[in-house]
Each structure stands twice: as structure tokens, then as C-alpha cells.
């Protein structure tokens, strides 16, 4: 009998699907969101109910029974290609409950390898944007950082910049997903309508001069004889250059 789980396509939905499978002691043949086709002939379909609080409990329980590293891998996968690896995430979760802290030592296991690879890709992008995000000062004093990451990493980046820029007002703005996180100097919150903060709030006049200085500095420290475009493109992928002032024409 082939069982198919259907969820709403969100990361919380995947976690609730995992919780259902564990609680019901079932092994679904497919876990699919609305954007993907399910089984051609499913004998039974289970509709997963998404609950944000329950999803948080799933992560917390995995951190306790598995490890912080395993929970981080799971969270990173949910920020990345979770829509294509729901079954692998369920299998990884089950392994974590069974093996505990040793789950990530099983590098030869196909499931562990797939999860590690996906988590590594997301972690690499998080690390890159900690250095590649560029903030622009707007007229009202808000520092705006637009970017277009491959993965949904805005929540992972926010604590880093809260610690580094605690005395400034800023907004991280994922243009690809139209999501934003704002630090107002006292609290960190998700901004569902980032356009509100940008409307009638252009880049400050002094910001133009600051960006020109940054371009001049970047050009002045460049050693012509040591230019390595291939290495530069690996460290700063071309798809990120749109929001890097130093890569614009001076």
C-alpha cells in the first residue's frame, strides 16, 4: 500500500509531516507540496496540517535527542532545497532519534551525505553574505541591504547583523522572496511589507559619496598584476554582483 503525504509547501509543513510520520509510525512513499506531482496511484493520502508551534517543537526535540549540529543541518536544509528532499529529511530525522549524536558520523550513508551536502551549500552562502551584504543609508536613517540569495537565509543572517550593528536601524531585504527582517534598535522583527519602509524614502545624498569612496578604495587596493577573475568569481559569484557597489562601473 503506497501512502502519500501532502503538505502546503512550507518548511513548517515539512516539519509537521515529519512529526505525523513519527507519531503515526508510517513510512510514506512520497511527501509532496502543491508545486510537485505526487504518486501516480496512491492507495492513501494523508493531508498534513501545518502548525508553526508544532514545527518549532520538532526542531527542539531533534536538538535534544540528536544534537545541535544535526538540528542545524535540518534547519539549513529547510532554508535550501527542502522541496526535493522531504523523504531524506524524514529518514535523517529518524536516524537522529535512533543514533543520537553519532548520526553525523555516518558519512557513507546516502541520506546523511545528501543532508550534509545540502546543509553545506546553505551554510556556505550564509558565510558569504556575512561579508558581501552592502548597506545603503536611506533618507530617514534606515540602512537598507538588498540581496538575492539562492536560499532562504535571511533569518540565519539577522542575528549576525544584530550583534554587529546593534546601534543602527537596518533592514535585510530578500528581493527574490520579497521578505525582510528589520532591526529598529531595540527589537528584531519580520517585515511583511518592506515596500512601506522604502516608499518615499530614497537613498540619502551622502550615500552616493560613500559608495564612490568605497569604489575608489576597492580600485586602489587592487594589484593589477595579481588579478584572478576566476578566483574572484568563486568568492563573489557573478549573480551577487548586482548589489555590490564596488563591482559597478566607477
Phi and psi in degrees as a GROMACS rama.xvg file:
@    title "Ramachandran Plot"
@    xaxis  label "Phi"
@    yaxis  label "Psi"
@TYPE xy
-92.8764  124.903  UNK-2
-109.059  132.796  UNK-3
-118.204  130.992  UNK-4
-98.3646  135.318  UNK-5
-120.036  129.444  UNK-6
-130.945  178.109  UNK-7
-83.5244  2.06289  UNK-8
89.3856  3.52591  UNK-9
-99.5089  160.064  UNK-10
-58.383  -40.7399  UNK-11
-62.7123  -35.3048  UNK-12
-63.8336  -40.0831  UNK-13
-62.4593  -44.5303  UNK-14
-63.2654  -38.1652  UNK-15
-69.6017  -32.6154  UNK-16
-65.3241  -41.467  UNK-17
-61.352  -44.5916  UNK-18
-60.9285  -42.4221  UNK-19
-62.5296  -44.577  UNK-20
-63.2559  -39.7533  UNK-21
-68.5009  -46.8936  UNK-22
-65.7868  -41.3963  UNK-23
-85.3708  -5.11029  UNK-24
54.7574  49.1047  UNK-25
-116.503  156.231  UNK-26
-123.578  86.0552  UNK-27
-62.9551  144.184  UNK-28
-79.9031  -18.5781  UNK-29
-154.657  144.034  UNK-30
-126.914  110.533  UNK-31
-128.298  145.866  UNK-32
-96.1029  -178.696  UNK-33
-67.5702  -18.0763  UNK-34
-91.0543  -1.21414  UNK-35
-127.898  148.048  UNK-36
-76.4856  143.26  UNK-37
-94.1275  -157.066  UNK-38
-67.4995  145.774  UNK-39
-67.035  -41.4697  UNK-40
-132.777  86.7428  UNK-41
-87.0739  131.214  UNK-42
-74.9379  -29.0764  UNK-43
-151.067  142.283  UNK-44
-122.092  131.389  UNK-45
-113.084  123.029  UNK-46
-88.9602  117.797  UNK-47
-83.3006  132.406  UNK-48
-95.7621  122.008  UNK-49
-81.5569  130.84  UNK-50
-139.741  115.101  UNK-51
-60.752  -41.9541  UNK-52
-64.2634  -40.2727  UNK-53
-67.0526  -38.0127  UNK-54
-61.1286  -41.7842  UNK-55
-62.6289  -38.128  UNK-56
-64.6867  -35.8326  UNK-57
-62.0382  -44.1606  UNK-58
-66.0951  -44.1558  UNK-59
-61.8666  -41.2329  UNK-60
-66.261  -39.4279  UNK-61
-68.0797  -36.3444  UNK-62
-64.2734  -36.8174  UNK-63
-75.471  -44.5866  UNK-64
-85.247  -28.8569  UNK-65
-99.39  -96.8371  UNK-66
-166.106  166.256  UNK-67
-63.0313  -37.6356  UNK-68
-66.3078  -41.9255  UNK-69
-65.508  -40.1785  UNK-70
-64.6081  -38.8008  UNK-71
-64.4694  -42.1219  UNK-72
-58.7322  -41.6797  UNK-73
-63.9267  -45.6766  UNK-74
-62.9414  -41.4733  UNK-75
-63.6074  -40.0522  UNK-76
-64.0822  -34.5669  UNK-77
-70.2252  -21.2961  UNK-78
-86.6515  -9.70021  UNK-79
-115.32  -126.146  UNK-80
-86.5729  46.2149  UNK-81
-65.6384  -24.9838  UNK-82
-67.4285  -12.9926  UNK-83
-114.895  1.50714  UNK-84
-137.309  36.6463  UNK-85
-60.081  -42.6965  UNK-86
-67.0092  -36.4731  UNK-87
-65.3024  -38.823  UNK-88
-67.0585  -38.095  UNK-89
-64.1565  -44.5833  UNK-90
-64.1349  -39.3513  UNK-91
-65.1661  -40.9088  UNK-92
-62.151  -45.92  UNK-93
-61.7849  -41.3349  UNK-94
-63.6326  -39.3566  UNK-95
-63.6467  -40.2204  UNK-96
-66.4315  -33.14  UNK-97
-81.7439  -43.4983  UNK-98
-97.4493  -15.0182  UNK-99
65.5709  -136.918  UNK-100
-64.4165  -19.2836  UNK-101
-83.0806  -2.40127  UNK-102
-57.4529  -38.6933  UNK-103
-80.7762  -0.293374  UNK-104
-84.3914  -11.5024  UNK-105
-87.4939  64.3762  UNK-106
-64.8661  -26.354  UNK-107
-79.1753  -14.7095  UNK-108
-69.7968  134.854  UNK-109
-60.9969  -39.8925  UNK-110
-66.6701  -48.8759  UNK-111
-61.1853  -41.7648  UNK-112
-61.8121  -44.11  UNK-113
-63.6632  -43.0468  UNK-114
-65.7278  -44.1468  UNK-115
-61.3531  -41.6097  UNK-116
-63.8264  -46.1406  UNK-117
-64.9229  -44.8388  UNK-118
-64.3612  -36.5575  UNK-119
-64.853  -40.3142  UNK-120
-63.5467  -42.5455  UNK-121
-67.4844  -45.2016  UNK-122
-60.4311  -36.7727  UNK-123
-64.5975  -39.9174  UNK-124
-70.2853  -37.9227  UNK-125
-58.6426  -46.2326  UNK-126
-61.4778  -42.5458  UNK-127
-61.1372  -46.2448  UNK-128
-74.0443  -16.0748  UNK-129
-64.0565  -24.4572  UNK-130
-106.753  -19.4652  UNK-131
-100.391  -10.685  UNK-132
-68.3546  134.467  UNK-133
-119.297  126.739  UNK-134
-95.9349  138.549  UNK-135
-114.942  129.291  UNK-136
-80.3005  125.332  UNK-137
-93.257  170.503  UNK-138
-58.9941  -34.4383  UNK-139
-85.5643  5.78342  UNK-140
95.7428  -7.32286  UNK-141
-72.4907  135.773  UNK-142
-96.7927  119.94  UNK-143
-107.443  127.946  UNK-144
-120.927  92.0832  UNK-145
-81.2263  142.399  UNK-146
-159.358  164.962  UNK-147
-132.375  74.6864  UNK-148
-72.2125  155.926  UNK-149
-69.2199  -33.9218  UNK-150
-115.467  164.281  UNK-151
-83.8969  78.2749  UNK-152
-108.849  7.54921  UNK-153
-61.4977  -37.6322  UNK-154
-68.2505  -31.3733  UNK-155
-74.8993  -28.3742  UNK-156
-81.2632  -31.4496  UNK-157
-54.6334  -46.7906  UNK-158
-60.8408  -33.44  UNK-159
-62.1717  -46.3517  UNK-160
-78.5791  -25.6911  UNK-161
-62.0863  -39.805  UNK-162
-71.4549  -37.9757  UNK-163
-82.5724  -31.9966  UNK-164
-123.13  48.8542  UNK-165
-66.2874  -25.4177  UNK-166
-96.1551  9.68112  UNK-167
-119.552  156.108  UNK-168
-93.9501  127.982  UNK-169
-148.088  164.286  UNK-170
-139.142  124.9  UNK-171
-88.5265  128.326  UNK-172
-127.667  104.602  UNK-173
-81.6173  101.935  UNK-174
-71.8231  -28.5271  UNK-175
-67.1414  -38.0864  UNK-176
-106.664  -0.373555  UNK-177
51.8414  49.6092  UNK-178
-119.999  150.224  UNK-179
-146.016  150.229  UNK-180
-124.894  134.699  UNK-181
-121.829  137.332  UNK-182
-112.31  117.073  UNK-183
-97.9211  12.2  UNK-184
99.5029  -16.6356  UNK-185
-129.867  -33.9806  UNK-186
-142.605  158.11  UNK-187
-109.105  128.965  UNK-188
-147.319  156.142  UNK-189
-81.4542  130.267  UNK-190
-102.239  111.661  UNK-191
-78.1759  -19.7493  UNK-192
-129.791  73.838  UNK-193
-61.0707  -25.299  UNK-194
-61.2095  -26.4458  UNK-195
-60.3874  -39.263  UNK-196
-78.5174  -16.1637  UNK-197
-98.4319  -24.6611  UNK-198
-64.7963  126.614  UNK-199
64.9967  21.2576  UNK-200
-133.859  71.4364  UNK-201
-71.8223  173.682  UNK-202
-63.0757  134.832  UNK-203
-63.8603  149.785  UNK-204
-58.2288  -41.0838  UNK-205
-68.5371  -20.0784  UNK-206
-66.1126  -32.9351  UNK-207
-60.674  -43.0498  UNK-208
-66.6227  -38.8479  UNK-209
-62.2524  -43.7827  UNK-210
-64.8536  -36.7756  UNK-211
-66.1336  -39.5994  UNK-212
-62.561  -40.1833  UNK-213
-63.4998  -40.4137  UNK-214
-64.8112  -42.1486  UNK-215
-62.992  -42.5762  UNK-216
-62.4063  -46.165  UNK-217
-59.0952  -41.7101  UNK-218
-69.5433  -37.4266  UNK-219
-70.3262  -29.6018  UNK-220
-89.2836  -3.59281  UNK-221
-76.0054  128.706  UNK-222
-98.645  108.81  UNK-223
-54.2613  -40.3507  UNK-224
-72.831  -10.1648  UNK-225
-114.962  16.2424  UNK-226
-63.1894  135.1  UNK-227
-137.895  84.8461  UNK-228
-55.8943  -36.5599  UNK-229
-65.504  -45.1532  UNK-230
-66.0655  -40.5091  UNK-231
-60.5879  -41.4428  UNK-232
-69.4604  -27.0515  UNK-233
-74.4455  -40.0415  UNK-234
-78.0674  -34.8619  UNK-235
-127.335  81.1085  UNK-236
-50.0874  143.209  UNK-237
-55.6197  -32.1029  UNK-238
-67.6218  -13.826  UNK-239
-92.9202  -12.181  UNK-240
-65.9944  -23.6941  UNK-241
-55.1523  -33.0186  UNK-242
-107.435  17.769  UNK-243
-107.504  104.321  UNK-244
-53.9409  -36.0139  UNK-245
-68.4098  -15.6951  UNK-246
-94.8401  -1.84552  UNK-247
-80.1063  161.402  UNK-248
-67.8937  130.825  UNK-249
